[in-house]
Amino acid sequence: MERLPNILSTIRILLTPVFLVLFFEPELWIKLIALGVYIVAAITDFFDGYYARKYNIETSMGAFLDPFADKLLTLSGFAVLPFIAADQFPWWAIIAIAVRDISITLLRLWARRKNLEMQTSSLAKLKTTVQMIFLYLGLVLGVFKGAPIFLGDWVALILSTDLMFWLLIVVTGITVYSGLHYLSQNRHLFQPV
Protein backbone atom coordinates (compact mmCIF):
# COMPACT_ATOMS: atom_id res chain seq x y z
CA MET A 1 0.00 0.00 0.00
CA GLU A 2 2.86 2.38 0.77
CA ARG A 3 4.08 2.23 -2.85
CA LEU A 4 0.66 2.97 -4.34
CA PRO A 5 0.98 6.80 -4.42
CA ASN A 6 4.32 6.54 -6.24
CA ILE A 7 2.88 3.98 -8.66
CA LEU A 8 -0.01 6.35 -9.43
CA SER A 9 2.40 9.25 -9.98
CA THR A 10 4.45 7.08 -12.33
CA ILE A 11 1.31 6.13 -14.25
CA ARG A 12 0.54 9.85 -14.60
CA ILE A 13 4.02 10.47 -16.01
CA LEU A 14 3.66 7.59 -18.49
CA LEU A 15 0.19 8.68 -19.64
CA THR A 16 1.34 12.22 -20.45
CA PRO A 17 3.22 11.37 -23.69
CA VAL A 18 0.37 9.03 -24.66
CA PHE A 19 -2.02 11.98 -24.35
CA LEU A 20 0.28 14.20 -26.44
CA VAL A 21 0.68 11.67 -29.26
CA LEU A 22 -3.05 10.90 -29.46
CA PHE A 23 -4.18 14.53 -29.20
CA PHE A 24 -2.37 15.50 -32.41
CA GLU A 25 -4.02 12.77 -34.45
CA PRO A 26 -6.64 14.18 -36.87
CA GLU A 27 -9.42 11.65 -36.20
CA LEU A 28 -12.11 12.76 -33.74
CA TRP A 29 -12.33 9.38 -32.01
CA ILE A 30 -8.58 9.35 -31.33
CA LYS A 31 -8.77 12.88 -29.93
CA LEU A 32 -11.59 11.72 -27.65
CA ILE A 33 -9.36 8.89 -26.43
CA ALA A 34 -6.61 11.47 -25.80
CA LEU A 35 -9.01 13.51 -23.67
CA GLY A 36 -9.97 10.33 -21.80
CA VAL A 37 -6.30 9.53 -21.18
CA TYR A 38 -5.79 13.05 -19.83
CA ILE A 39 -8.76 12.71 -17.48
CA VAL A 40 -7.60 9.29 -16.23
CA ALA A 41 -4.13 10.73 -15.61
CA ALA A 42 -5.66 13.64 -13.68
CA ILE A 43 -7.71 11.22 -11.58
CA THR A 44 -4.50 9.43 -10.53
CA ASP A 45 -3.41 12.76 -9.01
CA PHE A 46 -6.46 12.76 -6.75
CA PHE A 47 -5.95 9.15 -5.65
CA ASP A 48 -2.22 9.34 -5.00
CA GLY A 49 -2.82 12.33 -2.72
CA TYR A 50 -5.77 10.61 -1.07
CA TYR A 51 -3.84 7.42 -0.28
CA ALA A 52 -0.75 9.33 0.85
CA ARG A 53 -2.84 11.34 3.34
CA LYS A 54 -5.05 8.45 4.46
CA TYR A 55 -2.16 6.12 5.24
CA ASN A 56 0.31 8.88 6.17
CA ILE A 57 2.73 7.79 3.45
CA GLU A 58 5.49 10.27 2.82
CA THR A 59 8.66 9.31 0.97
CA SER A 60 11.43 11.39 -0.55
CA MET A 61 10.67 9.72 -3.89
CA GLY A 62 7.00 10.66 -3.58
CA ALA A 63 7.89 14.23 -2.62
CA PHE A 64 9.65 14.51 -5.99
CA LEU A 65 7.44 12.29 -8.17
CA ASP A 66 4.04 13.77 -7.29
CA PRO A 67 4.76 17.45 -8.11
CA PHE A 68 6.83 16.42 -11.15
CA ALA A 69 3.96 14.30 -12.50
CA ASP A 70 1.46 17.09 -11.77
CA LYS A 71 3.45 19.76 -13.59
CA LEU A 72 4.29 17.46 -16.50
CA LEU A 73 0.62 16.64 -17.06
CA THR A 74 -0.70 20.18 -16.54
CA LEU A 75 1.95 21.86 -18.66
CA SER A 76 1.54 19.31 -21.46
CA GLY A 77 -2.15 20.25 -21.52
CA PHE A 78 -1.30 23.94 -21.73
CA ALA A 79 1.37 23.28 -24.36
CA VAL A 80 -1.15 21.87 -26.86
CA LEU A 81 -3.44 24.92 -26.64
CA PRO A 82 -1.46 27.17 -29.05
CA PHE A 83 -1.71 24.41 -31.67
CA ILE A 84 -5.50 24.61 -31.38
CA ALA A 85 -5.65 28.36 -32.04
CA ALA A 86 -2.45 30.39 -31.69
CA ASP A 87 -4.35 33.69 -31.61
CA GLN A 88 -6.53 32.53 -28.70
CA PHE A 89 -3.75 30.76 -26.78
CA PRO A 90 -0.54 32.77 -27.34
CA TRP A 91 2.75 31.15 -26.39
CA TRP A 92 3.82 34.05 -24.15
CA ALA A 93 0.91 33.34 -21.78
CA ILE A 94 1.59 29.59 -21.76
CA ILE A 95 5.28 30.26 -21.02
CA ALA A 96 4.37 32.66 -18.17
CA ILE A 97 2.18 29.96 -16.61
CA ALA A 98 4.92 27.34 -17.06
CA VAL A 99 7.65 29.54 -15.56
CA ARG A 100 5.51 30.31 -12.50
CA ASP A 101 4.47 26.71 -11.91
CA ILE A 102 7.94 25.24 -12.41
CA SER A 103 9.60 27.94 -10.26
CA ILE A 104 7.27 27.46 -7.31
CA THR A 105 7.54 23.67 -7.56
CA LEU A 106 11.36 23.87 -7.57
CA LEU A 107 11.27 26.29 -4.63
CA ARG A 108 8.99 23.93 -2.70
CA LEU A 109 11.33 20.97 -3.40
CA TRP A 110 14.38 23.01 -2.38
CA ALA A 111 12.72 24.14 0.87
CA ARG A 112 11.70 20.57 1.67
CA ARG A 113 15.24 19.32 1.04
CA LYS A 114 16.61 22.00 3.38
CA ASN A 115 13.92 21.17 5.99
CA LEU A 116 12.56 24.70 5.72
CA GLU A 117 8.89 25.42 6.22
CA MET A 118 7.18 26.84 3.16
CA GLN A 119 3.76 28.33 3.71
CA THR A 120 1.07 27.34 1.26
CA SER A 121 -0.48 30.29 -0.52
CA SER A 122 -4.19 30.78 0.03
CA LEU A 123 -4.39 31.50 -3.68
CA ALA A 124 -2.95 28.10 -4.63
CA LYS A 125 -6.30 26.30 -4.65
CA LEU A 126 -7.96 29.12 -6.58
CA LYS A 127 -5.12 29.08 -9.11
CA THR A 128 -5.33 25.32 -9.55
CA THR A 129 -9.13 25.35 -9.90
CA VAL A 130 -9.10 28.18 -12.45
CA GLN A 131 -6.29 26.52 -14.43
CA MET A 132 -8.06 23.14 -14.52
CA ILE A 133 -11.45 24.54 -15.60
CA PHE A 134 -9.80 26.60 -18.34
CA LEU A 135 -7.55 23.74 -19.43
CA TYR A 136 -10.40 21.24 -19.79
CA LEU A 137 -12.44 23.81 -21.71
CA GLY A 138 -9.50 24.44 -24.04
CA LEU A 139 -8.87 20.73 -24.57
CA VAL A 140 -12.54 20.06 -25.34
CA LEU A 141 -12.43 22.86 -27.91
CA GLY A 142 -9.32 21.25 -29.40
CA VAL A 143 -10.98 17.85 -29.61
CA PHE A 144 -14.03 19.13 -31.45
CA LYS A 145 -12.36 21.82 -33.58
CA GLY A 146 -13.20 21.05 -37.21
CA ALA A 147 -15.34 18.07 -36.21
CA PRO A 148 -17.97 17.16 -38.82
CA ILE A 149 -20.74 17.38 -36.22
CA PHE A 150 -22.61 20.34 -34.78
CA LEU A 151 -20.07 20.73 -31.96
CA GLY A 152 -17.48 21.65 -34.60
CA ASP A 153 -19.63 24.66 -35.54
CA TRP A 154 -19.90 25.73 -31.89
CA VAL A 155 -16.13 25.49 -31.46
CA ALA A 156 -15.58 27.55 -34.62
CA LEU A 157 -17.98 30.18 -33.26
CA ILE A 158 -16.24 30.33 -29.86
CA LEU A 159 -12.78 30.52 -31.46
CA SER A 160 -13.95 33.32 -33.79
CA THR A 161 -14.36 35.54 -30.74
CA ASP A 162 -11.66 36.60 -28.29
CA LEU A 163 -13.36 34.80 -25.40
CA MET A 164 -10.65 32.17 -24.87
CA PHE A 165 -7.90 34.78 -25.22
CA TRP A 166 -9.36 36.93 -22.45
CA LEU A 167 -10.03 33.92 -20.25
CA LEU A 168 -6.38 32.93 -20.71
CA ILE A 169 -5.32 36.45 -19.70
CA VAL A 170 -7.33 36.05 -16.48
CA VAL A 171 -5.83 32.58 -15.83
CA THR A 172 -2.31 33.87 -16.52
CA GLY A 173 -2.86 36.88 -14.24
CA ILE A 174 -4.11 34.72 -11.36
CA THR A 175 -1.25 32.24 -11.90
CA VAL A 176 1.50 34.87 -11.95
CA TYR A 177 -0.01 36.80 -9.03
CA SER A 178 -0.28 33.62 -6.94
CA GLY A 179 3.40 32.93 -7.66
CA LEU A 180 4.41 36.41 -6.52
CA HIS A 181 2.21 35.94 -3.43
CA TYR A 182 4.03 32.66 -2.70
CA LEU A 183 7.39 34.41 -2.94
CA SER A 184 6.24 37.24 -0.70
CA GLN A 185 4.79 34.84 1.90
CA ASN A 186 7.98 32.82 1.92
CA ARG A 187 10.59 35.57 1.67
CA HIS A 188 12.17 34.18 4.86
CA LEU A 189 13.55 31.36 2.69
CA PHE A 190 15.82 33.84 0.92
CA GLN A 191 17.23 35.46 4.05
CA PRO A 192 20.68 34.39 5.23
CA VAL A 193 20.63 32.19 8.33
C-alpha positions as CSV (number, residue, x, y, z in Angstrom):
1,M,0.0,0.0,0.0
2,E,2.9,2.4,0.8
3,R,4.1,2.2,-2.8
4,L,0.7,3.0,-4.3
5,P,1.0,6.8,-4.4
6,N,4.3,6.5,-6.2
7,I,2.9,4.0,-8.7
8,L,0.0,6.4,-9.4
9,S,2.4,9.3,-10.0
10,T,4.5,7.1,-12.3
11,I,1.3,6.1,-14.3
12,R,0.5,9.9,-14.6
13,I,4.0,10.5,-16.0
14,L,3.7,7.6,-18.5
15,L,0.2,8.7,-19.6
16,T,1.3,12.2,-20.4
17,P,3.2,11.4,-23.7
18,V,0.4,9.0,-24.7
19,F,-2.0,12.0,-24.4
20,L,0.3,14.2,-26.4
21,V,0.7,11.7,-29.3
22,L,-3.0,10.9,-29.5
23,F,-4.2,14.5,-29.2
24,F,-2.4,15.5,-32.4
25,E,-4.0,12.8,-34.5
26,P,-6.6,14.2,-36.9
27,E,-9.4,11.7,-36.2
28,L,-12.1,12.8,-33.7
29,W,-12.3,9.4,-32.0
30,I,-8.6,9.3,-31.3
31,K,-8.8,12.9,-29.9
32,L,-11.6,11.7,-27.7
33,I,-9.4,8.9,-26.4
34,A,-6.6,11.5,-25.8
35,L,-9.0,13.5,-23.7
36,G,-10.0,10.3,-21.8
37,V,-6.3,9.5,-21.2
38,Y,-5.8,13.0,-19.8
39,I,-8.8,12.7,-17.5
40,V,-7.6,9.3,-16.2
41,A,-4.1,10.7,-15.6
42,A,-5.7,13.6,-13.7
43,I,-7.7,11.2,-11.6
44,T,-4.5,9.4,-10.5
45,D,-3.4,12.8,-9.0
46,F,-6.5,12.8,-6.7
47,F,-6.0,9.2,-5.7
48,D,-2.2,9.3,-5.0
49,G,-2.8,12.3,-2.7
50,Y,-5.8,10.6,-1.1
51,Y,-3.8,7.4,-0.3
52,A,-0.7,9.3,0.8
53,R,-2.8,11.3,3.3
54,K,-5.0,8.5,4.5
55,Y,-2.2,6.1,5.2
56,N,0.3,8.9,6.2
57,I,2.7,7.8,3.5
58,E,5.5,10.3,2.8
59,T,8.7,9.3,1.0
60,S,11.4,11.4,-0.6
61,M,10.7,9.7,-3.9
62,G,7.0,10.7,-3.6
63,A,7.9,14.2,-2.6
64,F,9.6,14.5,-6.0
65,L,7.4,12.3,-8.2
66,D,4.0,13.8,-7.3
67,P,4.8,17.4,-8.1
68,F,6.8,16.4,-11.2
69,A,4.0,14.3,-12.5
70,D,1.5,17.1,-11.8
71,K,3.4,19.8,-13.6
72,L,4.3,17.5,-16.5
73,L,0.6,16.6,-17.1
74,T,-0.7,20.2,-16.5
75,L,2.0,21.9,-18.7
76,S,1.5,19.3,-21.5
77,G,-2.2,20.3,-21.5
78,F,-1.3,23.9,-21.7
79,A,1.4,23.3,-24.4
80,V,-1.1,21.9,-26.9
81,L,-3.4,24.9,-26.6
82,P,-1.5,27.2,-29.0
83,F,-1.7,24.4,-31.7
84,I,-5.5,24.6,-31.4
85,A,-5.7,28.4,-32.0
86,A,-2.4,30.4,-31.7
87,D,-4.3,33.7,-31.6
88,Q,-6.5,32.5,-28.7
89,F,-3.8,30.8,-26.8
90,P,-0.5,32.8,-27.3
91,W,2.7,31.2,-26.4
92,W,3.8,34.0,-24.1
93,A,0.9,33.3,-21.8
94,I,1.6,29.6,-21.8
95,I,5.3,30.3,-21.0
96,A,4.4,32.7,-18.2
97,I,2.2,30.0,-16.6
98,A,4.9,27.3,-17.1
99,V,7.6,29.5,-15.6
100,R,5.5,30.3,-12.5
101,D,4.5,26.7,-11.9
102,I,7.9,25.2,-12.4
103,S,9.6,27.9,-10.3
104,I,7.3,27.5,-7.3
105,T,7.5,23.7,-7.6
106,L,11.4,23.9,-7.6
107,L,11.3,26.3,-4.6
108,R,9.0,23.9,-2.7
109,L,11.3,21.0,-3.4
110,W,14.4,23.0,-2.4
111,A,12.7,24.1,0.9
112,R,11.7,20.6,1.7
113,R,15.2,19.3,1.0
114,K,16.6,22.0,3.4
115,N,13.9,21.2,6.0
116,L,12.6,24.7,5.7
117,E,8.9,25.4,6.2
118,M,7.2,26.8,3.2
119,Q,3.8,28.3,3.7
120,T,1.1,27.3,1.3
121,S,-0.5,30.3,-0.5
122,S,-4.2,30.8,0.0
123,L,-4.4,31.5,-3.7
124,A,-3.0,28.1,-4.6
125,K,-6.3,26.3,-4.6
126,L,-8.0,29.1,-6.6
127,K,-5.1,29.1,-9.1
128,T,-5.3,25.3,-9.6
129,T,-9.1,25.3,-9.9
130,V,-9.1,28.2,-12.4
131,Q,-6.3,26.5,-14.4
132,M,-8.1,23.1,-14.5
133,I,-11.5,24.5,-15.6
134,F,-9.8,26.6,-18.3
135,L,-7.6,23.7,-19.4
136,Y,-10.4,21.2,-19.8
137,L,-12.4,23.8,-21.7
138,G,-9.5,24.4,-24.0
139,L,-8.9,20.7,-24.6
140,V,-12.5,20.1,-25.3
141,L,-12.4,22.9,-27.9
142,G,-9.3,21.2,-29.4
143,V,-11.0,17.8,-29.6
144,F,-14.0,19.1,-31.4
145,K,-12.4,21.8,-33.6
146,G,-13.2,21.0,-37.2
147,A,-15.3,18.1,-36.2
148,P,-18.0,17.2,-38.8
149,I,-20.7,17.4,-36.2
150,F,-22.6,20.3,-34.8
151,L,-20.1,20.7,-32.0
152,G,-17.5,21.6,-34.6
153,D,-19.6,24.7,-35.5
154,W,-19.9,25.7,-31.9
155,V,-16.1,25.5,-31.5
156,A,-15.6,27.6,-34.6
157,L,-18.0,30.2,-33.3
158,I,-16.2,30.3,-29.9
159,L,-12.8,30.5,-31.5
160,S,-13.9,33.3,-33.8
161,T,-14.4,35.5,-30.7
162,D,-11.7,36.6,-28.3
163,L,-13.4,34.8,-25.4
164,M,-10.7,32.2,-24.9
165,F,-7.9,34.8,-25.2
166,W,-9.4,36.9,-22.4
167,L,-10.0,33.9,-20.2
168,L,-6.4,32.9,-20.7
169,I,-5.3,36.4,-19.7
170,V,-7.3,36.0,-16.5
171,V,-5.8,32.6,-15.8
172,T,-2.3,33.9,-16.5
173,G,-2.9,36.9,-14.2
174,I,-4.1,34.7,-11.4
175,T,-1.3,32.2,-11.9
176,V,1.5,34.9,-11.9
177,Y,0.0,36.8,-9.0
178,S,-0.3,33.6,-6.9
179,G,3.4,32.9,-7.7
180,L,4.4,36.4,-6.5
181,H,2.2,35.9,-3.4
182,Y,4.0,32.7,-2.7
183,L,7.4,34.4,-2.9
184,S,6.2,37.2,-0.7
185,Q,4.8,34.8,1.9
186,N,8.0,32.8,1.9
187,R,10.6,35.6,1.7
188,H,12.2,34.2,4.9
189,L,13.5,31.4,2.7
190,F,15.8,33.8,0.9
191,Q,17.2,35.5,4.0
192,P,20.7,34.4,5.2
193,V,20.6,32.2,8.3
